């Protein structure tokens, strides 16, 4: 999407702008000739994640913008206040705040250390509130000068459906805290002319952090690039602040509003529109539109029963064995030291309908798998029905989509759990799936 020049001369304070979505938003503004405060912690190169505040500043200036790189820990009120004063001294004011800095841990209550809980709440909710508070006097000054001030939070629409809480309640609370800032501040600042909105992606976004969380480069085939968030943010930030506030915007919907119909330029390498992974917190991705989470899962379960029955009958008719056992047999056939070294994780599977346990050790030796409890400690435990297990290893259901729709419960290390998608992709490429049990038609349709 082309720039219009409307951010020329404006000053943007962006937290978490050294890489990923924050950096792309900064670069989009830079093309208009905007001033950008790169507020982030990374001054020295990270061992796994690319980019520092200085490399980001160089990119911004290379695109025609002006950059001020500042080391800022959004957990520190003093650090934020100092950075805000430095920004005002350097650029003469602040017109736009983008609260992009965020921490994530997709873990259940028992698996979430309080240190992690505190980190997420300190960065996500408190950090967003604090940055907005410290910038507020200058945003009010911007409004008095008619410079169209905005606060934009990278946070989701507020939904009270239990499905968005039950698997990672600590993270949801922290992320929803950012959204509650939108809800409250939009009304609080409405009369001053300061807009407060949220932006959230419809699909997963390919960033270095996402790659690390998702287990490698293969996750990109299910993502869009950060450019879609940058373009959508640009649309929001160039709208009239007195008439567009208090909105929970989704990137694709915002771009459709301004006439964008072709979203293929935003696909990450290897991705297709059909392969995209939906993001969290969007009710449109629940299995039954308009239903509560419990009802949605109940409907899914009822819908799967005929398939389970049909598959079981097909297996019996063909004289074949347990399809789950067969899948693990196929997994065993492709295990090797190289695959184990790349995965470095032990998985446990609990099949809720069969009340059976299985394990997959991809951390030790050449790997092993089998029925029963894992002989070594698991990094992640995945609980699902046998039908959904078959679907996942047949390539019919992505683990992330199953997790988000409530058909898969994960306890332990979420990042390592997502590495299973690589194994499933490898099995799919080599033709391994549940229908290989004598090519039973019923199983191939699970």
N, C-alpha and C positions, 0 to 999 in steps of 0.2 A: 504494500500500500504506500503510495507516494506521500511525502511530507508536504505540508501546506505553508510552512514558515511561521505558524502561529505561536510557536514556543521561542522564537528568536528573542534573545535578551532576557528571557525568564531564568530564574535561578531555581534549580531543583535540588532538594536534599534527599538522597536515596540511601537508605540503610541496606546493607548486604549487597552493595553494587560492584563488588570486585569480580563477580563471575555470574554465570547463569542468567536467570530472568532479570535480576536487578541490573546487570551490565547491559543486557539488550535494551531495556527501557532507557538507560542512560544514553546509549548509542543512537537510539531513535531520536531523542531530544537533541543530541549533538548535531544531527544533520540539519536542524533548524538554526543552529548557532546558539544553542542554549548554554547556560552555565550549570555545571553539575558538581555537586559536592558528593564525592565518593566516600561514603561513611561505612567502613567495614573494619574487621579485626585483622585481616591478612596483610601484613606489611612484608613478611618474608614468605617465600614460596612454600606451599603446603606439600607434604610428601606424596599425596594422592590426588589433590584437586588443583587444577591449573589456575593461574591468575592471582594477582595481588592488587592493592589499591593503586600501585604505581603503573602496572601494566594496563589496568583499566583506564587510568587517566591518559595514558599515551594513546590508547585506541580512541577515546573520546575526542581528544585534541586533533587526532588524525582525520576525524570526520567533520571538523569545522567547529567543534564546541570548545568551551573553556572548562577546565577541570581543576578541582581542588581535592587532592587525596588526603584523607584524614583517618588516622587510626582511631576507631571508635568501638567500644564495647557497649552495646545498648543496655547492658545490665547496670551500667554506672551512670548515675545522674550527673556526677561531675564531668565525666567524659563527654556526655551528650551536650551539656550546657556549654562547655568549652568549645566543642566543635561548631555549635550553632553560632556562638559569638565570633568565631574565626571566619565562618562562612559569610556572616553579615559584614564583617570588616573587609573581607576580600571582594565580595560581589555587591555589597550595598543593600542586601535584603534577602528574603526567601519568599518565593511565590508558590512553590509546590513541594509537598512532602510525600514521598513514597515509602511506606513502611513495608519493606520486603524481607528484612531479616527474620529468620524463623529457624526453629529447631524441631526435629521430628524423632519420635521413637514409637513405632507401631507395636506396642507391647501391652499385654493385659495387666491387671492390677497387681497380681502376685509377682509378675516379671519386671515391673517398673521400679527401679531403685528410686528413693526419694531425691537423690542427687539429680537423676534424670528428670523427674517430675519438676523439681525446682528450676532446672535449666530451661525446660520448655516454657514454663510460666513466666520466668524472668525475661526471656527473650521475646516470646510471642505476645503475650498479653501486656505485661508490664512495660516491655521495651517499646511497643507500639504506643501505649498511653503516654509514656515519658517523652518520646521523640515529638509526638504531637503537641504535648503540653509546652515543651521548651521552645518549639517553633511558633507557637500560637501568637505571641505579640507581633511577630514579623509578618505572619499571615494576615493578621488584622490590618496592619499597615499596608500590606499589598492590596487588600480589599478597599481600603480608603482611597487608594490611588487608581482603582479600577483595573487592576492587573490580573483579575480572574484567578484567585487563589484556590488551590485544591489540596486535599489530603486523599491519598489513594492507598488502601490497605490490600495486600495480597492475602485475602482470606475468603472463606466460602460463604454461601448463603446459609442462613440459620434454619436448621431443620431439627425438630425434636423427635424424629423417628429413632427408636432405640438402636436400629441397625448401625447407625453411624457412631454409636457410643460403645457398644458392647465389647468390641475387640480391642479398643485402644482408647479407653475413656480419658486417660490423662492427656493424650495428644488432642483429642477432640475438645476437651475443656479449654486447653491453651489456645487452640486455633479459633474456637468460637469466641474467646475473649477478645481477639482482634476484631471479629465481626460485630461484637457488642459495642466496641468503640465506635464503629460506623453508625450503628443504630442510634446510640445516644448523642454522639458529637454532631451528627448531621442535623439533629433538631436543636441542639444547644447553640450551634454556630449559624443556623439558618439566617437569622436576621442580620448577621454581620457580613453575609455574602461569601462565606467560606464553604465550599462544597466538600463533603466527605462521602466517599464511595468505596466499594470493594470490587476487586476483580478476582476471578477464579477461572482456571482452565476447564474446558469441557472434557479434555482428554489428558493423559499423562504427558508431561513435557520433558524432552530430552535435555538433561543437563549432566555435568560431570558428577554432581551429587546423586542424581537419579541413577546414573550408571553404577556408582559405587554401592548404592542401596539395593539396586535390582540385580546385582551380581554380574555385571559385565556389559560389553558393547551390544550384545544381542537384544537388550531391553529396548534399544532404539527403534527396532522394527515395530514397536507398539506405541510409539510416541510421535508427537508433533514437536517442532523446534520452538525455542523461546521467542522467536520472532512474532508468533501469533499473539503472545501476551503483550509484547512491546507495541504492536500495531493497535491492539485493542485499548491498551492504556493511553496511547496517543489520542485516540478518538475521545475517550473520557476526559482527558486533561485539557482538551481544546474546546469542550462544551462550556456553555455559560454556567458559571459557578452558582449563580442565583436561581437558576431554573433546573439544575441537574444535580441533585444531592440526595443522599440516603438510599442509593441504589446498590443492589448486590448483582453485579454484572458478570456474565459468563462470556469469555473471549469470543467464541464463535457467534453468539447471538448479537453482540455489539457490532461485530464486523458485518454481519448480514444486514443490520439496520442501516449501514451506510453503503449498501450495494455490493458487498463482496459475495460472490457465489462460488468461486473456485478456490478451494482450500488446499489443493495439491501442492502449491509451493511451500506450504508449512510442514509437509511430511518429512520426518527424519529419514535418513538413509535406510532403505529396506522396508519402510512402512507403507501400508496401503490404507485406504479409508476403512476397509473391513477389518484390518488387524489392530486398529487403535484401541488402546486400553482406556476405559472411562476413568475419570478421576473420582476421588472420594466426595461425599457429601451432596451429590446431585440426585435428587429423588427420581428424576426421569430414568435413571438406570436401575431402579428397583424392578424386580421381575413382574410385579403387577402394579401398573400405574394407578395411583390414587389409594392404594391399600396401605395399611400399617405394615411395619416390618414383619411382625409375627404372622399376619395374614399372608403376606407375600411369600414367606418361607413355607407356610403351610400349603399354599397353592402349588409352589414348586415341588414340594414333596409328593403331593397327590398326583401331579402331572407325571412324575417319574415312576410311580408304581407300575403302570402298565408296561413301561419299557423294561423295568427290572424283571417283571414276570415273563415277558416275552423272551428276554435274553436267557433267563434261567431255563425256560422250556426248550430254547434252541440248543443250549449246551447239553441238556439231558438227552434230547433227540439225537444229537450227533455223537453221544457217548463220550463227550469231552470232560475234562476235569474242571476244577475251580478256575474261573477266569482271572481272579485276583492272583492266584498262585502262578498262572501262566504269565501274567504281566511281569511278576518278579523274576520269573525264569528268563524272560526276554531282557530285563534289566541286567541280570547276571551275565548274560552273553556279551553285553557291550562294555562291562566294567573293565577298566584297565588303570594302570598306575598314573598315566598322564591325566586321565579324566578325574581321578581321585585327587591328584595334586591341584588341579584347577578348581575343584569344588570345595574341598577341605571342610566337609560338614557331615554330621550324622543326623539322619532324619528318622523320626518315628511316625507311624501312621496308625490311627485308630479308626476303624470302620464302625460307625455308630449303629448301623442296622444289624450287622453281623456280630457286634461285640467282640471283634478280633483285633489283634495288634500285629503290626509288621514293622520291620526296620530296614533301613538302607544306610550302610556305613560307607561313606565316600570320603573318609578322612584317613583311614589306616590301610597300609599295604596296597593291594590291588583292588580293595573294595569287597564288600560282601552284603548280602541281603537275605531275608528270610522271615518266617512267621514267628511271632512271639515278641517279647520285650527285647529291646536292644541290649546286647551284652556290654556296651559302653555307653557313656552318658550322651544323650541326644542334644543337638544344638537347637532343633526345632521339632515340635510335635504338631502334626496336621490331623485334624479330625473332620471326617466327612462320611457320607454314605458310600456304599460300594459302587452304586451307579455313578456318582460324581467322580469317584476314583477312576473308574473306567473311562469316563468322558475326558478327564484330564490327560490320561496317558494315551488316549486315542487322538488327542489334538483337537477335541471338540469343545473343551472348556479350559480357558486360561486360569491358572491358579489365582492371579490377581483379581480377575473378574469374579471368580467363585468366592473369594474372600470378601470382596466388597458387597456382594449380594447376599452374604450370610450362609452360603452353601459350604463354606470352608472356614474352620476355626483354626487359627495358628497361635500357638504359644511358644515362647522362646525367641530366637533371633529371626526377625522378619526378613532381613537382608539375605540371610543364608537360605531361608525357605524359598525366596523368589529365584534362587539359583536353580531350582528344580525345573524351571521353564526351559533352561538350556538342555537338560537331559531329555525332557519331553520332545524338544525340537529335534534332538539327535535321533531319538527313536522314530519320530515321524519321517525324518529324512531317509532313514534306512528301511522304512516300511513296517516298523513294529507298531502294532496296535492290537487291541483286544480282538479284532475280527480275524487275526491270524490263527485263532484256534479252529483250524479246519475251515477258515473263511466263513464263519457263521454270520449270516446277514443280520440277524437280530442284534448281535453285539456291535456291529459296525454302526448301528443307528443310535447307540446309547449317547 
